[in-house]
Amino acid sequence: MKNASELLEFDAGHLWHPYAALRNTPARFLARSAQGTTIETADGLKLIDAVSSWWCVAHGHNCPEIVEAIRKQSEKMCHVMFGGFTHEPAIELGERLVKFLPKGLNKIFYADSGSISVECAAKMAVQYQFAKGHPEKCKLVALKGGYHGDTAGAMALSDPDGMHTLFRGIMPQHYFAERPNCRADEPWDDRDFASMEQVVAEHEGEIAAIICEPVFQGGNGMWLYNAGYLKRLRKLCDEKGILLIFDEIAAGFYRTGPRWGMEHAWGTPGAAGKDCANSGEDCAAVLPDIMTIGKALTGGHMTMAACVASEMVADVITNSKISAFMHGPTYMANPLACAAAIASLDLFENRDYASRVAAIEKRLRANLEPLRNLENAADVRVLGAIGCLELKAIPTSDDILRVIKETGVWLRPFCNYVYTMPPLITSESEVDRICEAIKMIGQCEPGPVSDDEFHE
Ligand code: PMP
């Protein structure tokens, strides 16, 4: 058995980590176990996972119900190809998702990661337009400041001036509208939609779909914007025969308060959290034609995502000359992941996460709003179980590590954003501790801009 320092030495020499240089990166923690809100390291540190391990561990780490579901499924069948076979876990998950998802979104393509589900969404949109006799409609419009993943097709839909610029040469070219600037907590200002209208007017004949992250742009800027934008998008897409794709990978599963980010655009503001799918009501407002989900789908226990199309989109593709959808990951509908997702949906349905998230939001507001007064603060943003302190300048990674160790709170700031998206089971006192750590980072002296370890 290697000891901790031998393990870390091998890691530093041979293993790539996300968004990091292979060598000479700041020290990493050797995670040994994780339970509930907390990750324990080999040297005995207990860290509250204030970023839900990149926003997926919604019910907490090693959630007993999900672990048990995976264990049980593993005794029967760990994997079988989904080409030519189907299986109960995939079917049961499908049945559950059809009920759980917004009404009408019920044709499911299982993917193995969020990025892949975005690739599928873009391909479906293009195939839909092809089937409608519009092969020239093969571009998408995305939003500046957005993030949809790291594969080539998903990078091409993410912020054009963000972290992927180096790879422009291998990306398909799409069109971009300005980031919506009207904030979530302001009245909707229709001028905010002018850029999108202009882009669509200029390229109308080429556009298959518009894609956005509903109300919460995560990976490229932790930006929260007004749901009025989504209403305008739906109207514009309907007028122009363009499909609308909502990427709910980050915003979905109660992260912003209601079950889906798009729900902020449903009905009157007071009814925004209404559980449309379960009430059986027709939620007339703002539904996409295609939707992507991932991250919290399995509660962070297995990798799984899905691209979900409306009946209308699926019918057009299915009834056309090329009726097959040409995508098929090796691990599509992996039975272990399906079992984890079913157990995770059980928890989403049986626990009152809307109330829990409301309580988290309240604590985040109470703690983070006063941080506006810090000398280095540029902005504070809170919605649901998302809290972000935007700084004018970034502290050193040494200072960030020191705060993590001192407070026992795992934070992973990127660019100027010190944020938390804690597991939805996080207690109010843990939220207070997380906010204290954010405050301490906000109080650190800014350092030289050089290091990429703390970049998403
Ligand atoms: N879309 C959104 C909105 C995301 O936040 C992310 C991941 N941060 C992705 C897509 C990509 O998901 P994955 O990392 O699972 O490929």
Residues whose N, C-alpha, C, O or C-beta is under 5 A from the ligand:
A	BS01	PMP	S113 G114 S115 I116 Y147 H148 G149 E213 G218 G219 D247 I249 A250
